[in-house]
Each structure stands twice: as structure tokens, then as C-alpha cells.
Amino acid sequence: MNARAVAVLSALLSSALLACSFAAAFQHHPTTHVRRRRSPIHRHSSSKGTIDGPPLETKPNYDDIHGPLGGTVDRLLLSYFRIKMAERLARPKDEVKISDSSLAVDDFDGIISLTSSMNALYNNRTKVQEAAQDVLVSLFPRFILDRYPSWFARPFPTFSARMCAAATTAGGTWLMGECEVNDVEIDGTLARGQGVHVKRCRFLDESSCASICVNSCKVPTERFFAEDMGLALTMTPDYETGECQFAFGKMPSEEELLLSKETPCLRRCPSRGGLRKWHDGSEEAPIWIKELEALTKETPSSLEDRGTCALMED
């Protein structure tokens, strides 16, 4: 796909998402309420601990789950994301250059392959977070990012939060799996339509790595909305169930930022303390795990013989 085609695709997808999110933000939806429960990060805040994660036997077929714009748009969004991610990771000026996967451009495993390669080869989590935020910035036409903070986020914060929640469900189902707009509590007040509840995150499920979730999704996404969209966002993943709660208009607290660095490792994670074989050895490892194993064998500063997750350290 040439540069002009990518630019046209970007404009079309952005227009579709804006139209969908504008309409949704103006409507009153019978949203579900956020459930009061323990802090999913706090309960397991041990850098050396492990948890089982959501059971594999209940894992949904994510290829059958589509957003409100339909499966064709979801595939276009996936392909566009993959193209922009591959461009960023192969940037000529970078010391570490990561080649795109050989998988088809609309194959979700191609994104997982690039993400895990990025986490394996970059020196520290800050570089991973910066690269992931760069990818998010590249997805949007410059005129949207230049104007959204001053035209929407600052003068109309509640409307902007609802708009972004609607856009997240419309444009992010292919990445996160089934999700819905819901109400969230922010500073003791019920914020209607400002949340997104991800029922079981596809990105976490397919990567099987909590560190990749934190460094390639949670932190860069929160920073992207705060720094580039002018809108606060807090994302709260639950590594036991695979759920994630977005709260637009809420800044992450210092405690939440600290606890996100102490995220426990999923028991089936292939990178905890060194690369593991596939978690139960009963089936052939996915392509991205094989590629990750090969990369770390070639890298002197590999993850071997580490007591804690290297992807969570600077």
C-alpha cells in the first residue's frame, strides 16, 4: 500500500470514527455502571509474583467479534495500525530497527509479533512506551491532534470524554475484543458514558504478557490522550479476568502509576525471568513466540537468568 493510499485510508477511517463518536456522544445511552470491586492491580502488586490469568478454555474466538462499524472496517483498522506500527519500528534514524512480520497485513498475530519484538529488543520500558505512543500519534491526521485539545477537550471536557469513549468502542473492538460504553466514578461523581468496559482484552490474551500490556498499551495510551488529545484517561486492567476499565476524564493517581510497574507476571507468559517455552508444551508455539525466542538468542542482553520481568525495568 503506497503513501497516498495510506493517507486516504487514514482520512476515511478518521471521518467514520468522528461521525460515529459525535453521534454517540450526543445520545443518551442506557450504559452499564462500573462495578465496585478490589483494585485489580493492587491485589497482586508483587514484581516477582505470578497469576494464572483468565482461563484459556473460556477464551473467545476474537475473529468473530466485530465493532459497530462492521468486520470490513475492523480489518481496515487492523491493517492500518499494522502499517503505521511497522513504519515506526523500522524508522531509519533509530539504533534498533525491527522488520515487519511476514504474516498478512490483516493478521492480528502480525501486531503481536511486532509488539513482542519491540519489547524484547528495546533497552528499557521507556523506549517501548515512547515508540507505542508514536504509533498512536501516527494513526491520526495532524489537523485532528492540533485542534482537538483547544476545540473540544478543554472547552467541552465531558462531551469530549463521552466522544472518546464512543470512538474507542467503535474503532478499538478489533484490538480489545468485546467492549461497551459504561458509567464510571470520577472523584466521587458518577460520570455517565465516560467509561469503556473491555470484557476480555484480546491484546492481553494473545500476548500472554502483563508487561507488554503495561508498556505497549496502558501507559502509552494514557499519555497519548493526556499529551496529544488534551484529555485525561485512566486504564485499569484486571489480570485475573482479562478485563480492562477505561475512565476518560480521570487522571491516573501516583499510586496507580506505581502499582502498574509492580504488575505480576501471567503464569503462561513466555518472557518472565527469561523466555519460556509455550506455557504447557501441548501445542506448537505461535509464530510470534518463535520469533521472540530467536531474537533473544541473538541479543547479548537477553532476558535469561533474570529474577524479575526485564520488560518492567529501566
C-alpha positions in Angstrom: 0.0 0.0 0.0 1.6 3.3 -1.1 1.7 6.5 0.9 -1.2 8.2 -0.9 -3.4 5.2 -0.3 -2.5 5.1 3.4 -3.3 8.8 3.7 -6.7 8.4 2.0 -7.4 5.4 4.3 -6.4 7.5 7.3 -8.8 10.3 6.3 -11.7 7.9 5.6 -11.3 5.9 8.9 -10.9 9.1 10.9 -14.0 10.6 9.4 -16.0 7.4 10.1 -14.9 7.3 13.7 -15.5 11.0 14.2 -19.0 10.8 12.8 -19.8 7.7 14.9 -18.4 9.2 18.1 -20.1 12.6 17.6 -23.5 10.9 17.2 -22.9 8.6 20.2 -21.8 11.5 22.4 -25.0 13.4 21.8 -27.2 10.4 22.5 -28.3 9.2 25.9 -27.3 5.6 26.1 -28.5 3.1 28.7 -25.0 2.4 29.8 -23.9 -0.1 32.3 -22.4 1.0 35.6 -18.8 0.4 36.7 -18.7 -2.4 39.2 -17.2 -1.7 42.6 -14.5 -4.3 43.3 -11.0 -4.6 44.6 -8.2 -2.8 42.7 -7.1 -5.5 40.2 -3.5 -4.2 40.2 -3.2 -3.6 43.9 -4.2 -7.1 45.0 -1.3 -8.6 43.1 1.3 -5.9 43.4 4.3 -8.1 43.5 7.0 -7.8 40.9 8.0 -11.4 41.5 4.5 -12.9 41.8 2.6 -14.8 39.1 -1.1 -15.2 38.5 -3.0 -17.6 36.2 -4.8 -15.0 34.2 -8.2 -15.7 32.5 -8.8 -19.4 31.8 -7.8 -20.5 28.3 -10.8 -22.7 27.9 -13.1 -19.7 28.0 -11.1 -17.7 25.5 -13.5 -16.3 22.8 -12.9 -16.5 19.1 -11.9 -12.9 18.6 -12.2 -13.2 14.8 -15.9 -13.4 15.3 -16.2 -10.3 17.4 -16.7 -7.0 15.5 -17.2 -3.4 16.4 -20.3 -1.4 15.5 -18.8 -0.4 12.1 -18.6 -4.0 10.9 -15.9 -6.6 10.1 -14.7 -4.9 7.0 -13.9 -1.7 8.8 -12.3 -3.6 11.6 -9.9 -5.3 9.1 -9.1 -2.0 7.6 -8.3 -0.6 11.0 -6.2 -3.6 11.9 -4.2 -3.3 8.6 -3.8 0.5 9.0 -2.5 0.1 12.6 -0.1 -2.7 11.4 1.3 -0.5 8.6 1.9 2.5 10.9 3.4 0.3 13.6 5.8 -1.3 11.1 6.8 2.1 9.7 7.6 3.4 13.2 9.7 0.4 14.3 11.7 0.4 11.1 12.5 4.1 11.3 15.9 4.7 9.7 17.2 7.1 12.4 16.6 4.6 15.2 19.5 2.5 16.5 17.3 -0.6 16.8 15.3 -1.3 13.7 12.6 -4.0 13.7 11.4 -5.6 10.5 7.7 -6.3 9.9 6.4 -9.8 10.3 5.9 -12.0 7.2 2.3 -12.5 8.2 -0.6 -11.0 6.2 -1.2 -7.3 6.9 -4.7 -8.1 8.4 -3.4 -10.9 10.6 -3.6 -9.9 14.3 -0.6 -12.1 15.1 1.5 -9.7 13.0 0.8 -7.0 15.5 1.6 -9.3 18.4 4.9 -10.3 16.6 6.0 -6.6 16.2 5.0 -5.7 19.8 6.9 -8.6 21.4 9.9 -7.9 19.2 9.8 -4.3 20.3 9.7 -5.3 24.0 12.5 -7.8 23.6 14.9 -5.6 21.7 14.5 -2.1 23.2 16.8 -1.3 26.1 14.1 -0.2 28.6 10.4 0.2 29.1 10.6 4.0 28.5 11.7 3.4 24.9 8.9 0.9 24.4 6.3 3.3 25.8 7.6 6.2 23.6 7.5 4.0 20.5 4.0 2.8 21.2 2.8 6.4 21.8 4.4 7.4 18.5 2.3 4.8 16.7 -0.9 6.1 18.2 0.0 9.7 17.1 0.7 8.5 13.6 -2.8 7.0 13.3 -4.5 10.4 13.3 -4.3 13.2 10.7 -2.3 16.1 12.1 -5.2 18.5 11.9 -7.2 16.5 14.4 -4.4 16.3 17.0 -3.6 20.0 16.5 -7.2 21.1 17.1 -8.8 18.6 19.4 -7.4 19.9 22.7 -8.4 23.5 22.0 -11.6 22.9 20.2 -13.0 20.0 22.2 -11.1 18.6 25.2 -10.6 21.9 27.1 -13.8 23.7 26.4 -16.1 20.6 26.5 -14.4 18.1 28.7 -17.5 15.9 29.4 -18.6 15.8 25.8 -15.0 15.0 24.8 -14.8 12.2 27.3 -18.0 10.7 26.0 -16.9 11.1 22.4 -13.6 9.4 23.0 -15.4 6.5 24.9 -17.7 6.0 21.9 -14.8 6.2 19.4 -12.8 3.7 21.4 -15.6 1.1 21.2 -16.2 1.9 17.5 -12.6 1.8 16.5 -10.9 -0.5 19.1 -13.0 -3.7 19.2 -10.7 -5.4 16.7 -7.8 -4.8 19.2 -9.5 -5.2 22.5 -12.3 -7.7 21.9 -15.9 -7.2 23.1 -16.4 -3.9 24.9 -19.1 -1.4 25.7 -19.5 2.2 26.9 -20.4 2.4 30.6 -20.6 4.9 33.5 -17.6 5.4 35.8 -17.0 7.1 39.1 -14.6 10.0 38.9 -13.8 12.0 42.1 -16.8 10.6 43.8 -19.2 11.6 41.0 -20.9 9.3 38.5 -19.6 10.2 35.0 -22.2 8.9 32.5 -20.9 7.5 29.3 -17.3 8.3 30.1 -16.1 4.7 30.5 -15.3 1.7 28.3 -15.5 -1.7 29.8 -13.4 -4.3 27.9 -14.9 -7.7 28.8 -11.8 -9.7 28.0 -8.8 -8.0 26.2 -7.7 -9.6 23.0 -4.3 -7.8 23.1 -3.6 -9.2 26.6 -4.9 -12.7 25.7 -2.8 -13.0 22.6 0.4 -11.6 24.0 0.1 -13.5 27.3 2.3 -10.8 28.9 1.2 -8.3 31.5 4.4 -6.3 30.9 3.5 -5.9 27.3 0.1 -4.8 28.3 1.5 -2.1 30.6 4.3 -0.8 28.4 2.8 -1.1 25.0 -0.8 -0.3 25.8 -1.8 1.1 29.2 1.0 3.7 29.8 1.4 5.0 26.2 -2.4 5.2 25.6 -2.9 7.2 28.8 -0.1 9.5 27.8 -1.4 9.8 24.3 -4.8 11.1 25.4 -3.3 13.4 28.1 -0.5 14.9 25.9 -1.8 14.7 22.4 -5.6 14.8 22.8 -5.7 17.0 26.0 -7.9 14.5 27.8 -7.2 12.6 31.0 -7.5 8.8 30.9 -7.1 6.0 33.4 -7.0 2.4 32.3 -7.4 -0.3 34.9 -6.6 -3.8 33.7 -7.6 -6.9 35.7 -5.1 -9.6 35.0 -7.2 -12.3 36.7 -10.1 -11.9 34.3 -8.6 -10.1 31.3 -11.0 -7.2 31.8 -10.0 -3.6 31.5 -11.8 -0.4 32.6 -11.2 2.9 30.8 -12.2 6.1 32.6 -12.0 9.2 30.3 -11.6 12.4 32.2 -9.7 10.8 35.1 -6.0 11.2 35.6 -4.1 8.2 36.9 -3.1 8.6 40.5 0.5 8.3 41.7 -0.4 5.0 43.4 -1.8 3.6 40.2 1.3 4.6 38.3 3.5 2.9 40.9 1.4 -0.2 41.1 1.4 -0.6 37.3 5.2 -1.1 37.5 4.7 -3.9 40.0 2.4 -5.9 37.8 2.6 -9.6 38.4 3.5 -11.9 35.6 1.0 -14.2 33.9 1.9 -17.8 34.6 1.8 -18.6 30.9 3.9 -15.5 29.9 6.8 -16.5 27.6 9.1 -13.8 28.9 9.1 -13.9 32.7 12.6 -14.2 34.0 13.8 -15.4 30.7 11.9 -16.7 27.7 9.8 -19.7 28.4 8.6 -22.3 26.1 4.9 -22.2 25.3 3.1 -22.4 28.7 2.0 -26.1 28.7 4.0 -27.6 25.9 0.9 -29.3 24.5 0.8 -27.4 21.2 3.2 -25.7 18.8 4.3 -22.2 19.8 2.6 -19.4 17.9 4.8 -17.7 15.3 5.4 -14.6 17.3 6.8 -16.6 20.2 9.2 -18.4 17.9 10.4 -15.1 16.5 10.8 -13.7 20.0 12.9 -16.7 21.1 15.1 -16.3 18.0 15.6 -12.5 18.7 16.6 -13.0 22.3 19.1 -15.7 21.3 20.8 -13.1 19.0 20.7 -10.4 21.7 23.5 -10.4 24.3 21.4 -8.5 26.8 18.6 -11.1 26.6 16.1 -11.9 29.3 17.8 -15.0 30.6 18.7 -15.5 34.3 16.6 -12.6 35.4 14.7 -12.9 38.7 12.0 -10.3 37.7 10.4 -9.4 34.4 13.0 -7.5 32.4 10.3 -5.7 30.5 9.3 -3.8 33.6 12.8 -2.5 34.3 14.7 0.6 33.0 
